[in-house]
Amino acid sequence: MKATDEYIIPAPELRSEMSLRLGRVAEAMNESGMDAMLIATNANLYYAAGMMYRGYVYLTREGRVVYFVIRPTEVRHEENVVEIRKPEMIPGELGRLGIAPASTIGLELDVQSYSEIERLKKVFSDASVMNASPLLRICRQVKTQYEIGQMKEDGRHHVAVYRKIQRLYRRDMTDVEFQIAIEHELRNEGSLGFLRVAGQLMEINLGSVIAGNNADAPGPYDFAMGGAGVSPALPCGACGEIMRVGETVMVDVNGCFNGYQTDMTRVWSLGEPSPLALRAHECSRRILRSLEQMGRPGVEVAELYRRAEAIVAEEGLQSYFMGHRQHAPFIGHGVGIELNETPPVTGRSRELLKENMTLALEPKFVIPGTGAVGVENTYVVRTDGLENITPFDEELQNLL
Amino acid sequence: MKATDEYIIPAPELRSEMSLRLGRVAEAMNESGMDAMLIATNANLYYAAGMMYRGYVYLTREGRVVYFVIRPTEVRHEENVVEIRKPEMIPGELGRLGIAPASTIGLELDVQSYSEIERLKKVFSDASVMNASPLLRICRQVKTQYEIGQMKEDGRHHVAVYRKIQRLYRRDMTDVEFQIAIEHELRNEGSLGFLRVAGQLMEINLGSVIAGNNADAPGPYDFAMGGAGVSPALPCGACGEIMRVGETVMVDVNGCFNGYQTDMTRVWSLGEPSPLALRAHECSRRILRSLEQMGRPGVEVAELYRRAEAIVAEEGLQSYFMGHRQHAPFIGHGVGIELNETPPVTGRSRELLKENMTLALEPKFVIPGTGAVGVENTYVVRTDGLENITPFDEELQNLL
């Protein structure tokens, strides 16, 4: 973006893309009997407008769109771009545009605060309110060609950084020093330095680097792995200890290079890993190969989880799977604008895979005394299986 | 934190500190007729427990506290630390502990999602719900001695990094490259690499570096300055252009070294700044000196804003003050666990300064063709004026 550009919403080159996305949302609204929807939170605004601004996207079931903008205060005026100071101005502006009041309106009940929704309910006091959050989550699961292109570009940058990790290690480095060196490469490669995560309770910097027994420190966040962190203010990931011979180092960092994200984990070892760690790591790769084959449109998401569980059981590795002291109940998740989108890949999922859904799969193990092992890739669901968009050497690589 | 520590809530060394804080909250609850409060979101949990975990702090107006923990799943069991799987288990556990049901319960209506609050209203269906958010915001404005100590420690690290900035500049650097170099120093100094900001719509990496005309690019976020950013996914701060002779470079980055934050801005120039830029920069310093004198317990927050406005008018710099194309309506804000706490320092504020309140004050100017100038410090309100906890050379420093 140039420093002096005016704000044009949406960007001219994204207009057909935005029509495509909002057309799909409008279709889902028709199916669920929602007359109109008001989108107000960052990730959904980025999805609906292709850019961030403070304000709202108003969408009717007929596919009519109005961009209400509070900030920035200088935007290019177009028929469907309306500057407002507060949401109370929306109904009047809709009337001026000849858009009839909605009988049912979808609001983001799972993301917006209670106070904000109560305010919007007064703004649309004649409408009955529906929850727009699940509908938007499901629409966002299946990516457009443009979105897949963005994710592939993100994946290329992501892989370019992972290619450099081996060279960043220095003897007697702490895990935090290693993470800082990796983050620096992420930023140099174009990472925005900020990850969008879903959920009020999730917090992370640019990812986690977990070495040795720190993999077994239970954390408060819903990430696949824990790690004690360096502060009770962000108890997650690297803990500041020197990485030692015999330990594994799991690198699960992200870049968010263009507003979309891929999720990717590789593991390095300091010296030869223990036979158990090596076996568990190979089990993770075996799981991924199996899921890559079976993951096609129409397959149950839960079936992916059950297949992983079955392979783990065959290898007798259950007590290390997805954690040791504390277990995560999933082996993957949707990914895109947010790092942790739906569906979570759990045994209780009732969803089916759909073409062009994007999933991160991360079957991991924690081996006491050694550390975490396993591989994570980001995939696109294709008719003939899962396409890996984070291809990079998956073997345990020796840092020494 | 050691990798293998068990989770002890709150940490033993923080128990008297937590009693002090929760005692103050209980006092405010008594004043507002709130029987009990359920704290559920990150910044408030950190305030109430001194650490992050997934779960709730339940506090009665008599000052009784129960820590309900969902995750991590391994915590040390103590009388007032109770593991739960879901909030629906809370009333039963309270009964078991002999705590009578509340008639009025405070929930974080301004922060928790609508769906989550609706769920909690069912959990406490016999109680009437009050909004706990404003009460907690106001309690958190006035810091304890421990908190001020944490903020001073954060400020020392913050200043240590700013001391290195002059040396990080290289000829023909872009603003993004400069920012990345500064961030790297922040991380090396102990920054957690993550800033806690209040509000669903706020997003930032580790702060902003704004050079030249990019200072005039209006942004969607409620930060004092804008900047176009490098991507429509995070339109804020550095935009990737080479910094040129005659421009100023405003550095407003943060570290969050210990869970508390200080906010601090300094400006460098490439070559001699224009006379207008220099004059505006000195005006910012004059405003700070004046506010440092007048800022005492009992003074109206709005009076600080009006004093700043009066000084700006005296100097005839109104059209550059707090932005040029787009103006921010405040010159400062509370700061602590979150970067942007209350009170905002605006002309419409109705709040009074209180002893041990912490404020960031940032009178800034945008000079077209040159860039942003001005200084930001973080202060503690003392009986005899404002104590600066981010002391560092405030002059425009020449990078060349």
Interface residues (C-beta under 8 A of the other chain):
Chain A: M1 K2 A3 T4 D5 Y7 A11 T41 N42 Y46 G50 M51 M52 Y53 R54 R71 P72 T73 E74 L107 L109 D110 V111 Q112 S113 Y114 S115 E116 I117 E118 N131 S133 I180 E183 H184 R187 N188 G190 L192 G193 F194 R196 Q200 L201 E203 I204 N205 L206 G212 N213 N214 D216 A217 P218 G219 P220 Y221 D222 G226 G227 A228 G229 V230 S231 P232 A233 L234 P235 C239 E241 C256 N258 G259 R325 Q326
Chain B: M1 K2 A3 T4 D5 Y7 A11 T41 N42 Y46 G50 M51 M52 Y53 R54 R71 P72 T73 E74 L107 L109 D110 V111 Q112 S113 Y114 S115 E116 I117 E118 N131 S133 I180 E183 H184 R187 N188 G190 L192 G193 F194 R196 Q200 L201 E203 I204 N205 L206 G212 N213 N214 D216 A217 P218 G219 P220 Y221 D222 G226 G227 A228 G229 V230 S231 P232 A233 L234 P235 C239 E241 C256 N258 G259 R325 Q326
